[in-house]
């Protein structure tokens, strides 16, 4: 038996199998897992319902069996170090091993600059891997064998709008009741739950049903900039549905001061500014409750992102033969100034596989080459190609959803949800990320997911039965963060400038190119805020994990 670098929590009656488990199952308990594994092996995974990451040591086979849930709610990292096989829910568990030597994975850095998260299976630490969602692996005799047990697929039916609306209502209520019942059926009499409430329809629907089912508290954060504060909107809804509303207004100083801590807890760099807002939301919630509900998954499952309307907007071009589209795109790209429709022609000259890499598209391969001293990565399109190949018979909107479910949702949305909640000891549940919810969403016709009238069309119709009409129709905004404003202020400009010209930046980047991005943004020649933030977050993260004089207890606790 190789070394375990994790916590072994359960064993079966004859002590031939041991279990380390993280997560929650809703159709069986942890004790049943070992029995199911003995009876069904890997076949048991398709029948599980819940979010999980677990490891089984099988003494009879002298092997490890490791599995991660369908959509990647719970993370699981693993590595081989000498004769030891290491695993954990945090990379930091593995970094603690006395024989592990941390070395930066520069291919991960290259892809991160494009995606704003690391889309690779290998983490930012060479030799440390993430088990992908819907996969299991066996480790035996020093060999890792990876297998996939679940692949998300859309199989649209001829479902009517009324049928879709009714089915969504029933499915959301069922999963919410299951989660709420599970969390309130707790031996701890002080175990109270709450829910997050932003200005979006997903968290608003969850909050409204939560209130209907006996919930008491909701939590909202915003910023001390009027354009970046949805607290007033959330308060209005909280009052209407009868929830006690807890709020936190984040100052610029608080936000910037906590950046190192956020990147430390993230394990790998994440350039999504909303991760920091979620950090504060979880902090506020943890003062009052021990668990909270959130609305992750609905945008990817039901078609909620505004970019999903792009194939409809481009239809006037995509009906043209590709050679004509390419010609129009080339003509538009050489025009030396911006005119109305230029970007439309350029994007219309590309296939969805060429233009869409997910929720963020920060630096292209060409742009990466201009700032990196050594771009070791392939193109973002090559990273996305396997998923597009699987989805080749789907329409463009569905292709985009499938890419986001398997990449953006895992690498950004769920990564920050897990890490920021754990940073405050808060149990976070995402009831809309239920396998049964996805099975329903996958049957809804594309035009009832996304159409000219809006995104998440059927879902919004369903939400309208429980929310004010204007609320259910609110346009998807994401979580607005005033980073572009801050980066033009002298104080924060200078903070970033010091990082962009520092020793670490000089090791990986053409620093003069970084400074130009910053200067052009400050002088309002361009909005480079997302590019600047992506590089800046990597440099903050690097300092937390690789700076030699970093205190060990702080760095790896």
Secondary structure, DSSP 8 states (H G I E B T S, - for coil): -----S---EE-TTSSEEEEEEEEESSS-HHHHHHHHHHHGGGGGGG--EEEEEEEEETTTTEEEEEE-SS-SS--EEEEETTEEEEESSHHHHHTSTT----B-HHHHHHHHHHSS--SSB-SBTTEEE--TTEEEEEETTEEEEEE------------HHHHHHHHHHHHHHHHHHHHHHHHS-S-TT--EEEE--SSHHHHHHHHHHHHTT--EEEEEEESSGGG--HHHHHHHHHHHT-EEEEEEE-HHHHHHTHHHHHHHHSS----THHHHHHHHHHHHHTT-SEEE--TTHHHHHT--GGGGHHHHTHHHHTS-HHHHHHHHHHHHH-SS--TTHHHHHHHTS-HHHH--SS---S-HHHHHHHBS------HHHHHHHHHHHTTTS-HHHHHHHHIIIIIIIIIIIHHHHHHHHTTT-EEE-GGG-HHHHHHHTTS-HHHHEETTEESHHHHHHHTTTS-HHHHT--------THHHHTTSHHHHHHHHHHHTSHHHHHHB-HHHHHHHHHHHHTTSS--HHHHHHHHHHHHHHHHHH-TTS-HHHHH-
